[in-house]
């Protein structure tokens, strides 16, 4: 069953774990025979034979010819079937909802955006149901082939001392979004914040494909952080790890929350105070192309606090690189990666580096949406005995 990849009843968790392990080995290798899978996964040949037979029946893998290996009949090779399963990714912003569908190999099949007149539960849910229906039809995907949905919402999750920040999504106080969306979509649901989902998108199809440990700074309305450590996403006890926008940083001789001076909200506020409206990333890109003095002044003031935050990240997590991305024009992200004065007193300041200390993300404005779907697909390949959808409210 496809649901065994994402969910598993208590009695079936070992089976689900082994299916994920086999799928993960096939995915990493590109194609493998049963004996190779058994050695890599630490399972018996008979167990792998049963699992591959089930995966073939479910359409998740396909036979990819045979490879000669000494005496005897050449063993059958197995590879992922891209069309065997799909994942829905959804990003909910204060003014819009985005959706994308990825196949089992992480390729984008379709994507779409809808404006949101309000952010209350009923309005968002109606828009999501309509969007799911349309995008599934456009991608010609059968509903039973959908592994589940990854849904991205601005954090923090739950009632915390950070409530009321500029990045909050009004209308969701006191609601467990995972349970709400699972009930209304009738499929397994994972809920994550935008920065964590974006970090996963970069690992799937972006500049971090070959990295095991990195930090991703996400420019949304506020500022978020996703951290991948040893190939796994750090989420925290309640899913709120990475609320970097709320850490205090130096700015103009005083201490302020980082997202007050480094975020899309902060640059739009600086422009509005001078009578300039920039309601979209396209507007910001045009202003940067024209080297608008207010925007360039904002960039100058943003460098000190952002550089201080990056130094903190480097010394806390020792990442291979720090990536900048999200809903900010690519030229502005390039400007920041090229001009930020990175501190020498950092564990990341070393001569034997294989990657730059600071990089620009490659996934673009749909980073979080694609990452939401990538989180669902990732669950298909990561062996776990626990039900991953129970990890988040």
N, C-alpha and C positions, 0 to 999 in steps of 0.2 A: 504494500500500500504506500502511496506517496506520502500520506500523513505520518508514516513511521519515520520519515526523514526529519521532520520538524518536531513532531510530537511522539510520545510513546506512553502507553499505559504502564503502570508499575511493573507488571509481569513481563512486559515486552521491551523493557529498556535495554537489556543486554543485547537483544536482537537489533534494536534500533542503533545502538552504539556500534555494533559490528558492521552494519550496513553503511553507516557513515564512514567508518574506517576504510572499508573497501572502496567506496566512492572517492574518498580523499586520496588514496593511493593511486587510483586510476587517473584522477584529475592531475595530480602532480607529475606523473610519468608521461601523460599523453595517451599511451596505450600500454597494456601489460597483459601477460598470461596469468593463469590461475596459480601456478607454482611461484611465480615472482610475487604476486599479491600476498600469498600465504607467508612467504619469508619476510616480506616487508611489514606485514600487519601482525605477525606473530600468531596466526591462526592456522588451523589444520587445513590440509587440502580439501577434505570433505566439507568443512564448514564454508570455505571459500566457494566451492562448487555449488553448494546450496544457495549461497547468497547471490552469486553471479547469475544463477538460474532465475532467482526471484527478480533481480534487477533487470534482466532481459525481458521477463514477462511484463514488468511495469514500464518498460520502454525507456529506462534511465540510462542504459548502456547499450552499445551495439557491438557486434563482432567486426573486427578490423583486420581480417586476413590472418595469416599464419606466419611465424618466423622460424626459420630453421635453427635448431640448437643442438647439433650433434646427431646422435642416433635416434631412431624412433620417429614417430609421426610429429611433424612440427606443431607446437601448441597454438591454440586459438588466442588471438590478441583481442582485448576489450578496450573500448574508448567510450567517453561520455557521448550521449545522444543529446545534442543541443536542444532539440525540440521535445525532449522527454519530459521536461518540467519547466515551469516559469515562476517568476516572483514579481509581485507588484510592489513598487516603491511609491510612497506618498510623502510629500512635504507640505505641511500646513504653515503658512505665513500669515501675519496679521491682515494682509490685503489680497492674498491669492492662495490657491491650492495647485500643486503640481503633481503629476503622476507619470510613471514610466514602468514599462514591463521589460524584464531581462530574461533571456533564456538561461538554461542550466550552465552554459559556458560564460555567462556574464555579458553577452552581447545585447545591446538595446534593440528591442523590437518596435517600440512605439513610445512616444511621450506627448504630453499635452498639459496646457495651463488653463486654469479658469479663475476669473476674478471672484473675490469673496466680498459680498456686501456687509457681512458681519461675521464675528468669530464665535458666536454661541454654538452649543453642541448641535442643535437641530439644523441650523444653516450649514455648518461644516459637514455634517453627516449626509444631508441631502446632496450636496455638491459632490461628495466623495462617491456615493453610490452611482450617481449619474456618470461621473468621470470614469469609474471602473467599467461600467457597462460599455461606454463608447470606446474606450481604449482596448478592451478585450476583443470587441468586434473588429476594430481597425487592424489589430494584429492577428486576427483569425486564430485565437487561442480558445480551446475548449475549457470550460470552467474547472473540470476535474483535473486538468494539468497544472493548476495553480497551487504551488507549495504553500503559499501564505502571503501575507502583506507585512511590509516593514513601514512603519509610520513615524515620520519625523515631526517633532513639535519643539518649540523653544523651551528650554529649561528655565528654572529648576523644576523638578518634579516633586509634588507634595507641598505641604505647608512648611515653608522655611523662613529664615530671617531675611531672605533675599527677595521676598514677594514684593511686587510693585515696581520692579525694575523696568527699564524701557523695552526689554526684549520679551516681557510676559505676553501670553496669549489670553486676552480677557475671555471670561465665560467658562473657564475650566477648573475653577477652584473647587476642591473637595471631590473631584471626579477621578476615578482610576481609568485613564484613557485606554489601557490595553483591554480591560474587560468590556468597556463601552464599545470599542471598535470590533472586538471579536464577536460580540453579540449581534451587531448590526451587519457585519460583513459575512458572518457565518463561515469564517476560515481562520486558521491560526494567525495570530498577530504578534509582532514584536514592536515595541515602542522605544524610540531612542531620541536623543537630542540631535540637533543639526550638526554639531561639530563632530560627534562620534561617528555619525553616518557618513559624513564627508571624508573622514580619515579612512573609513573602510572603502569608499569609492576610489580614493587614490591608491589604495593597496591593490584593488581589483584591476583597475584599468588606467591608473594615472602614473605619476612620477615615482610612486613608492612601491611599485610592483615587486621589486627585489629586496625590499627593506623589511627587517624584522622589528626594528625599534625606531619610532619617529614620533614627533609631535606635530599636530596639525592645528593651526590657528584659523578659526572660521570667522569671516566677516559676514555677519547678518545685520539685523538692525542693531543688535548689541555685538558682543564678541565672545566666542566660545573656544573650547580647546578639546581636541580628541587626542588621546595617547595610545599608541600601539606599542606594547612591550613584549618582546619575544613572541611576536605574531598574534598576540591576544589583546583585545580591547580592554582598557581599564575603565570600569564604570562606577566603582564606589559602592557603598552599602545600599544606597537608595537611588542609584542611577545619576547622581549629580556631580561625579568627578569631572573636573575640567571647567568649572565656572570661573575661568580666568578673567572675564570682564569685571569681576567684583573685587579683584585683588588691588590693594592700594599701590600706586606708583608715583614717582616724583614728576611733577609738571609745573613749570614756572615757579619753582621755589615752594610748592605746597604738595600735599599728598592727596590724590583723588582716585576714585575707582577707574580702572584702565579703560572701560568702555565709554566713560564720560569724555575721553579725549582721543580714543582710537576705536572708531566704529563708524558704520554708515550713518547712524543716528548723530554722532558728534560732528561729522563733516557737513551733513545737511543742516544741522542747527547753526554751525558757523556761517554757512552760506546764507541762510534765512536772515540771520542778524544783520547781514549787509544787503538784504533785499534781493537775493538771488535764489531762485527755486530750482531744486534738483531732485525731482521725485522718483527718478529711476536710475539704474546703472548706466543707461545710455546717456542721460543728462550729465552724469558725472564724467563719463568718457569724453563727451564733447567739451566740457569745461577743462579737462586735463589737456586735450589736444590743443586748446586755445591758450594754455598756460594761464588760466584765470588767476589773478593775484591772490584772491581769497583762498582758493583751493590750494595753491602752492604754499601759502602761509600756513594752512592747516597741516600740510604734509611736513613742513619744517618743525612744527610744534609736536607732531605725533612721533617723531623719531626717537626722542629721549625716553618717553615712557614705554614705547614698544620695545626698544632695545633693552631696557631694564627688565621687562617681563621675559624676554627671550633668554637673557642671562640666567634668570631664576629657573626657567624651564630646563635649560641645559644642565645646570648644577643639580637639579632635583632628579631628572630622569635619564641623563646621559644618552640622549637620542643620537641616531646616526645623522639626522638632519631635522630642521624645523621647516615646515611647509606653510606658506600663506595662501589662502584661497577663500572661496565663497562668493557672496553677492557683492563683489566690488570689481570694477572694471579691470581687465587684465593689464592695461598700461599702468594703472596706479599700483597694482601688486608688483609689477616689474620694477617700478620706481622705488618702492620700499625695499625690495630684496637687493637692489643694487646700491642703495644709499645708506641703509641703516648702519650706524657705527657699532659693530659687535665688539663686546668687551674682550680684552685679552685674558682677564682673570676668570676663566671658565674652563670646565673640564673638556669642553668641545674645541677649545683652542689648542690644536695639536698638529704636528707636522705630518703624521701618517694618515690623515683623513682620506677616505675614498669618495666622499660626497661633500658638496658645499654645506656650510653650516646653515644656510638659509636658501630655500628654493620656492619657486612659484608653482602652485598646483596646476594640474592639467585638465581637470574635469569640468571647469567652467561653471556657469550659473546653475546647472542642474546637479551639481556635485552631491548635495544632500539627498535629493530625490533618488539618484542612481545608487547612492550609498545605502539608502533604506532598503532597496531591493537586494543589494549585494549582501546585506546582513542576513536576509532570509536564505539566500543561496549558500552563504558561508556555513550556516547551521547544517546544511546537507553534508558538509565535508568535515566537520569538526566533531570527533567522538565525544559524547557526553552521556552520563547516566541520568543527569537531572533534566527535567523539562525546562528548556530555556525560556519559555514564555512565562514561567512562574517567577522569573528573576526580577521582574519589574512590575510595579503596580498597574 
